[in-house]
Amino acid sequence: MRLINIQVVIINNYYLDYCRNFVAGALGVIVGFTPIK
């Protein structure tokens, strides 16, 4: 059980990092393509 729990934690951390990078990249693209008024 302990190994499975560790694997779940690693997967969750990887998933959170992926989501954070995806959101940051999306925001960067939106800001980059938004014309400066």
N, C-alpha and C positions, 0 to 999 in steps of 0.2 A: 504493500500500500504506500509505503514511504516513497519509493521510486516513482510510482504513478503520480503522487502529489507533486513531487519535484518537477516531473515532466510537464504537468499541467501549469505550474507556476512559470516555467520557462516559456511554454507556448503562449500563456497570457501576456507575459512581458514582451515577447516578440510581436504579438498581435497589436498590443498597445503602441509599441514603437512604430509599427507599420502604419497604424491609423494616424499617429501624430505626424509622421513624415508626409503621409498622403494629404492631410489637412493643411500642413504648412506649405506643401508644394502647390496645392490648389489655390490657397490664399495668395501665394506669390504670383501665380499665373494671373489670377483675377486682378491683383494690384498692378502687375506688369502691363496688362492689356487695357487697363482703365485709363482713358485719356485724362491728362491733367487739365483741370478747368481753370 
